Amino acid sequence: MINRTLLILIIILLSFCESYSQKNNGYVYFSTVNNNINDICFSKEGGVLAIPDGEAIKVYSTVDHKLINEFINGHTNKILTLKISKDSSMLISGGKDSTVVIWDFIQRRLINKLKFHKGMITALDISPDSKYVASGSTDGEVIIYDLIEKKQIRDFNEQSKNNITAIEFSPDGKFLAVAGIDGLIKLYDMNNGQILTSLNGHKGWVRDISFNNIQTKLISCGDDSNIVMWDISDVHNIHLQNKEKNGGFAWVLSIDYCGDNSTFATGDINGNVKIYSSYCDYHIKVRKPINKILFKPNDEVYLKVAIATRGEGVILIDAINMKSKK
């Protein structure tokens, strides 16, 4: 009969072996205090990865995976969303304290705090020309702030007070796509603030949206486990091009287009990571739900995705370490 001390040693050894296996499966793990990470953001060239860690933001090099910067004392509660501007001059963050914080990304200093929202900041994006920031909240409003003039210029409240789940500027900056828990995606004209169209392709929450780089497609995902592809090549005649299940009935929480304009990736509540491409599909399963998935920029040949998980922190995964299916 195995005595108690030996049994404890066996359990510890097995736990160590499992942990060692997880850490040496070709993944890169970024150290955070919190393991439940809601969002992540790459710089335009993919050289750094920003991670919200509680009330702080940690910035890691994607070359040697070392911590290179940390932004603190901007928020009083957990950060839920963040973006780096295309010119890498600014970092914008928002979260449970209902505050949008503007940071000088180069000098690592706080520039401004915006307190326009009443609810938690759940989504935001920066326009491609780094002139505007759009923020969405659980109060159902989307606010456009002019970073040059330093003032609020628009307030979109067409979501009927439904929580905002995702916001993204089109690649040319002329349009803003907004998704919510009402199952709709609304496309706004940035010139006049008017709604161009309201897209109804999901039953239940829309969790994430993504434009391709040449602005011909918009993809979306949600709690109905559907991936919906929209043809937006003519903004006056946007139509649903394709709808398919992600496999099973799991909520699809995040979706992202790759730089080649056809490959995209999804992450779901069951921990499934999938990459869909024209030549090969990839799949792997991690142990925790995936809150956010993003392609590492400038890796179109050797695909890499970063995932923010609910329980395992942030992981960078190379497609060569995933199962492939042609």
MOSUL-V554523 format. One record per residue. N is the residue number from 0. RES is the residue in one letter. NEAR is the number of other C-alpha atoms within 12 Angstrom. D_LAST is the distance of its C-alpha to the last C-alpha in Angstrom with 2 decimals. Layout:
n=N res=RES near=NEAR d_last=D_LAST
n=N res=RES near=NEAR d_last=D_LAST
This chain:
n=0 res=M near=6 d_last=50.83
n=1 res=I near=9 d_last=48.87
n=2 res=N near=9 d_last=51.13
n=3 res=R near=10 d_last=50.21
n=4 res=T near=11 d_last=49.89
n=5 res=L near=12 d_last=47.50
n=6 res=L near=13 d_last=45.35
n=7 res=I near=13 d_last=45.15
n=8 res=L near=14 d_last=44.15
n=9 res=I near=15 d_last=41.34
n=10 res=I near=14 d_last=39.99
n=11 res=I near=14 d_last=40.20
n=12 res=L near=14 d_last=38.44
n=13 res=L near=14 d_last=35.57
n=14 res=S near=14 d_last=35.24
n=15 res=F near=15 d_last=35.30
n=16 res=C near=14 d_last=32.61
n=17 res=E near=14 d_last=30.29
n=18 res=S near=16 d_last=31.09
n=19 res=Y near=14 d_last=30.67
n=20 res=S near=13 d_last=27.24
n=21 res=Q near=20 d_last=26.20
n=22 res=K near=19 d_last=27.74
n=23 res=N near=15 d_last=26.20
n=24 res=N near=20 d_last=22.51
n=25 res=G near=18 d_last=21.72
n=26 res=Y near=27 d_last=22.76
n=27 res=V near=28 d_last=25.71
n=28 res=Y near=30 d_last=28.25
n=29 res=F near=37 d_last=30.87
n=30 res=S near=26 d_last=34.27
n=31 res=T near=29 d_last=35.78
n=32 res=V near=19 d_last=38.72
n=33 res=N near=25 d_last=36.98
n=34 res=N near=27 d_last=33.69
n=35 res=N near=30 d_last=33.17
n=36 res=I near=42 d_last=32.00
n=37 res=N near=41 d_last=31.58
n=38 res=D near=45 d_last=30.39
n=39 res=I near=47 d_last=29.43
n=40 res=C near=46 d_last=29.65
n=41 res=F near=35 d_last=28.72
n=42 res=S near=32 d_last=31.07
n=43 res=K near=24 d_last=29.95
n=44 res=E near=22 d_last=29.10
n=45 res=G near=29 d_last=27.51
n=46 res=G near=24 d_last=30.22
n=47 res=V near=31 d_last=31.47
n=48 res=L near=45 d_last=30.38
n=49 res=A near=49 d_last=33.01
n=50 res=I near=51 d_last=33.15
n=51 res=P near=44 d_last=35.76
n=52 res=D near=35 d_last=37.44
n=53 res=G near=33 d_last=40.06
n=54 res=E near=31 d_last=42.63
n=55 res=A near=31 d_last=41.51
n=56 res=I near=45 d_last=38.67
n=57 res=K near=38 d_last=37.24
n=58 res=V near=37 d_last=35.66
n=59 res=Y near=33 d_last=33.56
n=60 res=S near=25 d_last=32.55
n=61 res=T near=31 d_last=28.81
n=62 res=V near=16 d_last=29.82
n=63 res=D near=14 d_last=31.89
n=64 res=H near=23 d_last=31.28
n=65 res=K near=21 d_last=35.05
n=66 res=L near=22 d_last=37.04
n=67 res=I near=23 d_last=38.72
n=68 res=N near=22 d_last=40.34
n=69 res=E near=30 d_last=41.42
n=70 res=F near=35 d_last=42.82
n=71 res=I near=24 d_last=45.36
n=72 res=N near=20 d_last=48.27
n=73 res=G near=34 d_last=46.70
n=74 res=H near=35 d_last=45.79
n=75 res=T near=19 d_last=47.75
n=76 res=N near=23 d_last=44.87
n=77 res=K near=32 d_last=41.15
n=78 res=I near=42 d_last=38.99
n=79 res=L near=44 d_last=36.19
n=80 res=T near=48 d_last=34.77
n=81 res=L near=49 d_last=34.98
n=82 res=K near=46 d_last=34.01
n=83 res=I near=38 d_last=34.73
n=84 res=S near=34 d_last=35.97
n=85 res=K near=28 d_last=34.19
n=86 res=D near=21 d_last=37.16
n=87 res=S near=29 d_last=37.08
n=88 res=S near=25 d_last=40.74
n=89 res=M near=35 d_last=40.45
n=90 res=L near=46 d_last=38.87
n=91 res=I near=51 d_last=39.31
n=92 res=S near=57 d_last=39.14
n=93 res=G near=47 d_last=40.12
n=94 res=G near=42 d_last=40.45
n=95 res=K near=29 d_last=42.59
n=96 res=D near=30 d_last=45.84
n=97 res=S near=33 d_last=45.32
n=98 res=T near=36 d_last=45.57
n=99 res=V near=45 d_last=43.54
n=100 res=V near=43 d_last=44.22
n=101 res=I near=38 d_last=44.01
n=102 res=W near=33 d_last=43.77
n=103 res=D near=23 d_last=44.38
n=104 res=F near=31 d_last=41.22
n=105 res=I near=21 d_last=42.84
n=106 res=Q near=15 d_last=46.21
n=107 res=R near=24 d_last=44.83
n=108 res=R near=22 d_last=47.46
n=109 res=L near=24 d_last=47.79
n=110 res=I near=24 d_last=48.69
n=111 res=N near=22 d_last=49.10
n=112 res=K near=27 d_last=48.61
n=113 res=L near=33 d_last=48.07
n=114 res=K near=25 d_last=49.27
n=115 res=F near=29 d_last=48.65
n=116 res=H near=34 d_last=46.65
n=117 res=K near=25 d_last=48.11
n=118 res=G near=27 d_last=44.92
n=119 res=M near=34 d_last=42.25
n=120 res=I near=44 d_last=40.11
n=121 res=T near=44 d_last=36.57
n=122 res=A near=50 d_last=34.83
n=123 res=L near=48 d_last=35.70
n=124 res=D near=47 d_last=34.57
n=125 res=I near=41 d_last=36.30
n=126 res=S near=34 d_last=36.44
n=127 res=P near=26 d_last=34.89
n=128 res=D near=23 d_last=38.44
n=129 res=S near=28 d_last=39.39
n=130 res=K near=27 d_last=42.25
n=131 res=Y near=35 d_last=41.41
n=132 res=V near=46 d_last=40.08
n=133 res=A near=49 d_last=39.07
n=134 res=S near=57 d_last=39.42
n=135 res=G near=49 d_last=38.82
n=136 res=S near=43 d_last=40.43
n=137 res=T near=32 d_last=41.06
n=138 res=D near=31 d_last=44.15
n=139 res=G near=32 d_last=42.00
n=140 res=E near=37 d_last=43.00
n=141 res=V near=47 d_last=41.17
n=142 res=I near=38 d_last=43.47
n=143 res=I near=36 d_last=43.16
n=144 res=Y near=36 d_last=45.09
n=145 res=D near=24 d_last=46.12
n=146 res=L near=30 d_last=45.73
n=147 res=I near=13 d_last=48.04
n=148 res=E near=12 d_last=50.82
n=149 res=K near=17 d_last=50.33
n=150 res=K near=20 d_last=50.65
n=151 res=Q near=23 d_last=48.88
n=152 res=I near=23 d_last=48.37
n=153 res=R near=25 d_last=46.56
n=154 res=D near=28 d_last=46.04
n=155 res=F near=36 d_last=43.49
n=156 res=N near=28 d_last=44.41
n=157 res=E near=30 d_last=42.79
n=158 res=Q near=31 d_last=40.62
n=159 res=S near=18 d_last=43.59
n=160 res=K near=20 d_last=43.78
n=161 res=N near=29 d_last=40.31
n=162 res=N near=34 d_last=38.58
n=163 res=I near=44 d_last=36.43
n=164 res=T near=49 d_last=32.97
n=165 res=A near=47 d_last=31.32
n=166 res=I near=44 d_last=32.65
n=167 res=E near=42 d_last=31.09
n=168 res=F near=42 d_last=32.71
n=169 res=S near=33 d_last=31.03
n=170 res=P near=27 d_last=30.25
n=171 res=D near=21 d_last=33.49
n=172 res=G near=28 d_last=35.49
n=173 res=K near=24 d_last=36.96
n=174 res=F near=34 d_last=35.40
n=175 res=L near=46 d_last=34.88
n=176 res=A near=49 d_last=32.47
n=177 res=V near=52 d_last=33.79
n=178 res=A near=49 d_last=32.26
n=179 res=G near=44 d_last=34.22
n=180 res=I near=33 d_last=34.62
n=181 res=D near=29 d_last=35.86
n=182 res=G near=33 d_last=32.33
n=183 res=L near=35 d_last=33.07
n=184 res=I near=45 d_last=31.90
n=185 res=K near=40 d_last=34.80
n=186 res=L near=37 d_last=34.68
n=187 res=Y near=36 d_last=37.93
n=188 res=D near=24 d_last=39.51
n=189 res=M near=31 d_last=40.66
n=190 res=N near=15 d_last=43.49
n=191 res=N near=15 d_last=45.37
n=192 res=G near=23 d_last=43.71
n=193 res=Q near=21 d_last=43.14
n=194 res=I near=24 d_last=40.22
n=195 res=L near=25 d_last=38.19
n=196 res=T near=24 d_last=36.24
n=197 res=S near=29 d_last=35.27
n=198 res=L near=34 d_last=31.74
n=199 res=N near=28 d_last=31.53
n=200 res=G near=33 d_last=28.01
n=201 res=H near=36 d_last=28.11
n=202 res=K near=24 d_last=30.22
n=203 res=G near=24 d_last=31.45
n=204 res=W near=32 d_last=31.08
n=205 res=V near=42 d_last=28.87
n=206 res=R near=47 d_last=27.81
n=207 res=D near=49 d_last=26.22
n=208 res=I near=50 d_last=25.64
n=209 res=S near=47 d_last=24.18
n=210 res=F near=39 d_last=24.81
n=211 res=N near=31 d_last=22.61
n=212 res=N near=27 d_last=24.65
n=213 res=I near=20 d_last=25.63
n=214 res=Q near=28 d_last=26.82
n=215 res=T near=26 d_last=25.15
n=216 res=K near=33 d_last=23.17
n=217 res=L near=47 d_last=24.15
n=218 res=I near=46 d_last=21.94
n=219 res=S near=55 d_last=23.53
n=220 res=C near=49 d_last=23.05
n=221 res=G near=44 d_last=25.59
n=222 res=D near=33 d_last=27.09
n=223 res=D near=30 d_last=25.96
n=224 res=S near=35 d_last=22.38
n=225 res=N near=36 d_last=21.41
n=226 res=I near=43 d_last=19.54
n=227 res=V near=39 d_last=21.56
n=228 res=M near=33 d_last=21.00
n=229 res=W near=33 d_last=24.30
n=230 res=D near=25 d_last=25.09
n=231 res=I near=29 d_last=27.93
n=232 res=S near=20 d_last=28.33
n=233 res=D near=15 d_last=31.75
n=234 res=V near=26 d_last=33.30
n=235 res=H near=15 d_last=35.82
n=236 res=N near=16 d_last=33.25
n=237 res=I near=24 d_last=30.51
n=238 res=H near=24 d_last=28.49
n=239 res=L near=24 d_last=25.64
n=240 res=Q near=20 d_last=22.57
n=241 res=N near=17 d_last=20.08
n=242 res=K near=22 d_last=20.36
n=243 res=E near=22 d_last=17.98
n=244 res=K near=23 d_last=18.30
n=245 res=N near=33 d_last=16.62
n=246 res=G near=20 d_last=16.52
n=247 res=G near=16 d_last=19.91
n=248 res=F near=18 d_last=23.03
n=249 res=A near=26 d_last=23.07
n=250 res=W near=34 d_last=24.64
n=251 res=V near=43 d_last=22.29
n=252 res=L near=43 d_last=24.64
n=253 res=S near=50 d_last=23.06
n=254 res=I near=46 d_last=20.70
n=255 res=D near=44 d_last=20.40
n=256 res=Y near=38 d_last=19.25
n=257 res=C near=35 d_last=18.26
n=258 res=G near=31 d_last=20.40
n=259 res=D near=23 d_last=18.06
n=260 res=N near=25 d_last=18.97
n=261 res=S near=27 d_last=15.61
n=262 res=T near=34 d_last=13.70
n=263 res=F near=43 d_last=15.27
n=264 res=A near=46 d_last=15.65
n=265 res=T near=54 d_last=17.46
n=266 res=G near=48 d_last=19.69
n=267 res=D near=44 d_last=21.49
n=268 res=I near=34 d_last=24.67
n=269 res=N near=27 d_last=23.12
n=270 res=G near=30 d_last=21.71
n=271 res=N near=37 d_last=18.01
n=272 res=V near=50 d_last=16.39
n=273 res=K near=44 d_last=13.19
n=274 res=I near=41 d_last=11.70
n=275 res=Y near=29 d_last=10.10
n=276 res=S near=26 d_last=9.31
n=277 res=S near=15 d_last=8.92
n=278 res=Y near=13 d_last=6.41
n=279 res=C near=20 d_last=4.49
n=280 res=D near=23 d_last=6.17
n=281 res=Y near=31 d_last=8.78
n=282 res=H near=30 d_last=11.49
n=283 res=I near=31 d_last=14.88
n=284 res=K near=25 d_last=18.20
n=285 res=V near=31 d_last=21.56
n=286 res=R near=20 d_last=24.87
n=287 res=K near=27 d_last=26.25
n=288 res=P near=33 d_last=25.71
n=289 res=I near=44 d_last=24.31
n=290 res=N near=41 d_last=26.86
n=291 res=K near=47 d_last=25.22
n=292 res=I near=45 d_last=22.00
n=293 res=L near=45 d_last=22.10
n=294 res=F near=46 d_last=20.13
n=295 res=K near=38 d_last=22.29
n=296 res=P near=29 d_last=23.50
n=297 res=N near=20 d_last=23.09
n=298 res=D near=24 d_last=19.96
n=299 res=E near=22 d_last=17.49
n=300 res=V near=18 d_last=16.20
n=301 res=Y near=17 d_last=16.36
n=302 res=L near=33 d_last=15.60
n=303 res=K near=36 d_last=18.10
n=304 res=V near=49 d_last=19.16
n=305 res=A near=46 d_last=22.59
n=306 res=I near=53 d_last=23.31
n=307 res=A near=48 d_last=26.80
n=308 res=T near=41 d_last=27.19
n=309 res=R near=27 d_last=29.90
n=310 res=G near=23 d_last=31.14
n=311 res=E near=31 d_last=29.23
n=312 res=G near=34 d_last=30.22
n=313 res=V near=44 d_last=27.90
n=314 res=I near=45 d_last=24.93
n=315 res=L near=39 d_last=22.93
n=316 res=I near=40 d_last=19.41
n=317 res=D near=30 d_last=17.34
n=318 res=A near=32 d_last=13.55
n=319 res=I near=22 d_last=13.69
n=320 res=N near=22 d_last=15.42
n=321 res=M near=26 d_last=12.83
n=322 res=K near=19 d_last=10.34
n=323 res=S near=19 d_last=6.71
n=324 res=K near=17 d_last=3.79
n=325 res=K near=12 d_last=0.00
